[in-house]
Structures are given as C-alpha cells and as structure tokens.
Amino acid sequence: MKRGMTQRELAEKVGMSGGNIAAIECGRRSEANLTLATAIKLCDALRVRNPRKLLDSDSETSAD
C-alpha cells in the first residue's frame, strides 16, 4: 500500500525493524505470523480501517 512514507518511517511508527517491514511487504514474512497488536499498529499507521485490506495482497491500495 502506498501511503507516502518510507519503510523506515513505518517501522518507527509501529516499533518494528525496517527489515521486518521489508519482509512483510515483499512477501518473505507471512501476514499470518503477525500478532494482532502488530496488525493493528500497521493499520493505524497506514490509515487502513479494514484489516483485510492490509492482509489481502489482491486488494486495492485505497483505504476504506
């Protein structure tokens, strides 16, 4: 999802390493391995109201 921030900025907002953000974005780390708390932080940081939009790789890039 494009939100106008770098992986580093997103990592800082959610308390993860840039490497973990990159792994999630590139599909090397499964969304299924995320904790609920981390998924919520990612949704908040990316302004995604529906977590399925974050987890569904086929979804559109616009937030609901």
Secondary structure as UniProt FT lines:
FT   HELIX           7..14
FT   HELIX           18..26
FT   HELIX           31..33
FT   HELIX           36..46
FT   HELIX           51..55
FT   TURN            57..58
//
